[in-house]
Every structure is written in C-alpha cells, then in structure tokens.
Amino acid sequence: MKIEKLFLPIVLLFLIIIIILQVTYNKKPVYSEASYASHNLVTLNGPWELYWGELLEPKESDFNNYPKTFINLPIELTALSINNQSINYNGYATLRLNIKVDDIAQVYGLKGNYLSSANKIWVNGEPLVSNGNVTKSKEAYAPYYFPLEVFFTTETENIEIVIQIANYHHRRIRLREIHFGPINKIIQYSSYNIIKEGIIFGSLLLITFYYFVLYFYQKREYSLITLALISLIIALRVSIVNERVLVRIFPNIHPELLMKLGYLSAFLLIPLLIIYINKIFKMGKPNENKYIAYFCLAVFIMIALTNVRVYDFIFEYGSFLFVIWGTYKLCILVKTGITNNIRGFHIMLTGGLVILYSGLNDILRELTFINTPELLSIGIVFFMILQSIFLAWQFKDEYERASALSIENDRILIQLERLNKDVEGKIAERTKALEISNSKLKALSNIDPLTELGNRRYFKEKLEKEWNASIQTNRILSIIMLDIDYFKQFNDTYGHLEGDNCLKAIAKTLKSIVRQHKGIGARYGGEEFVILLSNSNYDQSKIIAEEIRHSILSLKIPHETSTVSDYVTVSLGIHSNIITSKDTMSSFINKADRSLYYAKESGRNRSC
C-alpha cells in the first residue's frame, strides 16, 4: 500500500469533517427583540455599532455625530476594511448595542471569553468593569486577558451596552460571542465551563504525574516521558483558553507570559506526538527524533525571546504545515502497521486521527474561520486513554515474552543439571539456584496473592520484630484493625469477582497511606486488614485511621445493601501501648480487635 494513496484521502476526510462541523455546530439562541424572554440565555451577535478610532462614553458622547460600521460577533476586526482601509492591529474602538427586555425586576448579566486584549463596559451609562487599561496612548495601555462576567439591574426595558476596546499587544483583534441573560443563567453557564475545564485540567495533571512515575520505574522508556510532556503542555493550554483558570488562580500573571504558555502547547503538540509514535513503532529515519527535539528546543527559545506578534504570525501561517506533517506520519503509521502486522496500531491510528481532527478544529477556531467548541483538550484526554490500553498490551506482551524465556531457561537449566550432576561446580550452581528459589518461595509465602499486601504470616513476623525493638527502647506501638462493613452482603449482591475487585481497591488505598506513614500493612484474613505503626500514639493513629476511612469512602464503590452508606465503608479499631516485657502480642492484638468490635456496635463506618 503506497503512502501517496493514503495521504490524499485522509486530508480530504478531515476537510469534509470540518465543513460538516461548521454547518452543524449547535449555537445558543441569538437575541431577538421579538422572541426574547427574560429567562433565556442568548448570544448578542449583533448587529453591533462599531466606532473605529473612537473611545466614546455614553453620557458624554452623542453617537450620532460619529461615523459607524455594523458588525456581527464573533469577528476578527483586523480582517475588516472601513472606507477601503484595513483596520490596524494597533488601535482602539467603541462598540454599542441596544436591546430590550420584558422584566425589569431581573438581575441580568453579560458573559464573554475574549473581547480584544483590553476592554471597558458600560450598561445604561454606568461603567461596570474594566479589563486592562483602555486608552488611546500605547504607553498608558495595559492588556489583561480575563473573561467578561458582569451583572447589573435596569430601570427600563431598553438596555444600552457600550464596550470600549483597545489593543497594542496582539497582532489580531478578536471579539468572541457575548452571552446575555438573567444572573442565574450566566452563573450556571460560567460554573459549568469552569468545572468542565477544571476536570480536564486535573485529569491531564494526573495523567502527567502517572507517566512521570512510570518513567522513573522504567527509565529506558522515553515514550513515557514524552506522553507526560504532552499531557503537561495541554493541561497548561486548558488553564489558559476560554475560562482562563490560570488567570483566576494567578490574577497578576503577565499577559505576555500567558500568551507564551498558550502558544507553546500549540507549537509543540504535533512534534511531541511524532516523537512518541516514532519511538513506539520504531518508525522514522535515523536521528529523526533527535532533530525533532532540536526543533522543539528552537521553538521554545523563539517563543521565550520574541513577543506574541512574532510567534502568532508564525502560528497563523505555519500551523497547517504541522497538521499536514502529522497526517503524513499517520499514513506512514498505517503502512508500517499493516506491513509488519503490529498489534494495536489501529488504536494509535484512532488516537492520532482524533488529535488531528480536534487540533485542526482548534486552529481554524483560533483563526476565526469557524465558530466551534474547543476540542483539543478533550481529544488529548481521549488519546491518553487509548495509550493506556496500548501500553497495557505492550507490557502484557513483554511480560509473556519474559515468562516464556524464564520457562525456557528453567528447562535448559534442568537439562544441564541432569547432564552435569556429578560435576562439583554444577552441584554448587544447582544449590545456589535452589537457594534463590527457596528465597523467592519464602517471599511469596509472605504475600497475599489477591491484594499483593503482606499476609498474616508476614504481619506476625514484622510484629515480633517491632515488639522486641519496642521493649528494648521503651517506645510506643500502635495497631489498627480494619474490617469492611457488610462485606458478605456485598459479595451476595455483586458476586465474588466484584468482591475481589473491592478488596484490591481497598488494599491499594491502604498500601499508599500506610507507606506514607512508614507503617506496616497486611491482609489479616477475609475482609480484615491490619496496620502496625511504630512511635505513633493513639491520637496520631486515630488521624491515620480516619485518613484511611475517608480515602476508602471516597473510592465510591457502590454498596446498595449496606445500611451505613450507598458506598463501601470500613470500621477500624485502634490500640496503642508502650510495650513492656509483661505484655503479650496476643493481648495486644485482642485489644485492637475489641476496639473494632466497639466501632461496629457503635454504627460502623468509624474508628475507635
């Protein structure tokens, strides 16, 4: 299959998808005086009066004395011409719109994500909010990229909205849609967007952390660090676009730094994805990834040393080259995957198509060619989910290959031992091999196979060691007994397979918390777990027990037959004591068991 036969159809497919997206994108209702009702959330597309080169204030200016042009939002003003003259990106203007409402008792609001790099808003002659410093002077001007969100009341049905804008920072003057409606609709709309972007931002940060951890466990897998970097730069981008979560967290962040972080992700995404695909499928020419890395470094330096007008110009005219480059690499991927029968290449292809589709959508959206939702961050999350499946397959295949090699090695070793059992050196080797096997068996005998925690035997060995040390040093020792509430009913309702999954999830949470507090955790039997804490008094142990209980509850494992909660809960019993030679380990454990019994009798889902 020739690459050239695949390349053109894929490019045409993306163009068709984008055209369909343009035509079918579902917008919010547009304001109309004839159809507006006070409970609606609508977009104020226009027509707006535009007074270019004028900063007019409602109470001080007669708008009829100034030349005006009518525009509809969204729009890029620098693409307009007034009196056969193009609008310069250095300049200022006034926008004006009159609307009519049917309920003057309402509290209304305006919501917009982007209105030039500085703006100031009046409603019915009253100044309400200013983002940045809007002036005619470049020296006094100050940009500030923050979403418009303002609320007001009106004493008349007619509402006049006046917006001053100015720009001496960006090379394009863009005006996004402005939404209008009652305060509850505006707050609901903003909250939904902030929560959605916060969830995506948090998910990407968790994915970044996950792949960084995987990389440090498998330091030769550079593909993992590439995925971590991809997630990180897209997380930064999510925090910058639309609701600008980063600006809400750091309101004093410099506008130029904000632009640099946003454009960095746009420039680096496709090159990093290509590095990742080349690494996973061993594609590309020799040293190709090294040259792409040099390119990424050059882009970073260029963005760091120049201003937004430079790298926005390069982005506007070079972004489509990135898309074409990415499409070409996907064609190579298809050829490589089919030719070499690579397992899972279709997953990578699907993820790549999603990235290219969402990336091209966002490029066209950024350049105001289309008015569609931002998709790239969602596309990246979807891509990362696919990569988790793909990497799981890879790790499974590597494990199976290692297991097969291990079996083969064992078979060869047995043959050698049979052939050379009379040789003293071979006997020594066999003895050593048996010692290693016994050591592994001993280690395995201390591990619970389901939860991968230490078992009861392991716990008793550790307890004996800590017990003797506590007697010698006269230090305090604490034990926590944990039992899953109504676990039998859980198994009866959901089955033993889900019961096993529940035990695994709780064991994973327990292991994480106990490790933080340098304790010892083990599965004591059935649905019971035990934690041993050295140098921890009752109050300190109580805090740790509550942390464990809350963490397990936050797993939100459904348990419809529990009388305590809709989710799986645990009860914990605590006992602390300064160990002396008169104490016994069985008494020590029994006291914690009695505390557990008291926690259950007191209503469960608690620690005592």
Stockholm file with secondary structure:
# STOCKHOLM 1.0

chainA/1-608         MKIEKLFLPIVLLFLIIIIILQVTYNKKPVYSEASYASHNLVTLNGPWELYWGELLEPKESDFNNYPKTFINLPIELTALSINNQSINYNGYATLRLNIKVDDIAQVYGLKGNYLSSANKIWVNGEPLVSNGNVTKSKEAYAPYYFPLEVFFTTETENIEIVIQIANYHHRRIRLREIHFGPINKIIQYSSYNIIKEGIIFGSLLLITFYYFVLYFYQKREYSLITLALISLIIALRVSIVNERVLVRIFPNIHPELLMKLGYLSAFLLIPLLIIYINKIFKMGKPNENKYIAYFCLAVFIMIALTNVRVYDFIFEYGSFLFVIWGTYKLCILVKTGITNNIRGFHIMLTGGLVILYSGLNDILRELTFINTPELLSIGIVFFMILQSIFLAWQFKDEYERASALSIENDRILIQLERLNKDVEGKIAERTKALEISNSKLKALSNIDPLTELGNRRYFKEKLEKEWNASIQTNRILSIIMLDIDYFKQFNDTYGHLEGDNCLKAIAKTLKSIVRQHKGIGARYGGEEFVILLSNSNYDQSKIIAEEIRHSILSLKIPHETSTVSDYVTVSLGIHSNIITSKDTMSSFINKADRSLYYAKESGRNRSC
#=GR chainA/1-608 SS CCHHHHHHHHHHHHHHHHHHHHHHCCCCCBCCTTTCCTTCCEECCCCEEEEETCCCCTTTCCGGGSCCEEECSSEEGGGCEETTEECCSSEEEEEEEEEECSCTTSEEEEEESCBSSEEEEEETTEEEEEESBCCSCTTTCBCCCCCEEEEEECSSSEEEEEEEEEESSSSSCEECCEEEEEHHHHHHHHHHHHHHHHHHHHHHHHHHHHHHHHHHHSTTCHHHHHHHHHHHHHHHHHTTSTTCHHHHHCTTCCHHHHHHHHHHHHHHHHHHHHHHHHHHHTCSSTTHHHHHHHHHHHHHHHHHHSCHHHHHHHHHHHHHHHHHHHHHHHHHHHHHHHHHTCTTHHHHHHHHHHHHHHHHHHHHHHTTSCCCCCCHHHHHHHHHHHHHHHHHHHHHHHHHHHHHHHHHHHHHHHHHHHHSTTSHHHHHHHHHHHHHHHHHHHHHHTBCTTTCSBCHHHHHHHHHHHHHHHHHHTCEEEEEEEEETTHHHHHHHHCHHHHHHHHHHHHHHHHHHHHHTTCEEEEEETTEEEEEEETCCHHHHHHHHHHHHHHHHTTCCBCTTCSSCSBCCEEEEEEEEECCTTCCHHHHHHHHHHHHHHHHHTTSSSBC
#=GC SS_cons         CCHHHHHHHHHHHHHHHHHHHHHHCCCCCBCCTTTCCTTCCEECCCCEEEEETCCCCTTTCCGGGSCCEEECSSEEGGGCEETTEECCSSEEEEEEEEEECSCTTSEEEEEESCBSSEEEEEETTEEEEEESBCCSCTTTCBCCCCCEEEEEECSSSEEEEEEEEEESSSSSCEECCEEEEEHHHHHHHHHHHHHHHHHHHHHHHHHHHHHHHHHHHSTTCHHHHHHHHHHHHHHHHHTTSTTCHHHHHCTTCCHHHHHHHHHHHHHHHHHHHHHHHHHHHTCSSTTHHHHHHHHHHHHHHHHHHSCHHHHHHHHHHHHHHHHHHHHHHHHHHHHHHHHHTCTTHHHHHHHHHHHHHHHHHHHHHHTTSCCCCCCHHHHHHHHHHHHHHHHHHHHHHHHHHHHHHHHHHHHHHHHHHHHSTTSHHHHHHHHHHHHHHHHHHHHHHTBCTTTCSBCHHHHHHHHHHHHHHHHHHTCEEEEEEEEETTHHHHHHHHCHHHHHHHHHHHHHHHHHHHHHTTCEEEEEETTEEEEEEETCCHHHHHHHHHHHHHHHHTTCCBCTTCSSCSBCCEEEEEEEEECCTTCCHHHHHHHHHHHHHHHHHTTSSSBC
//
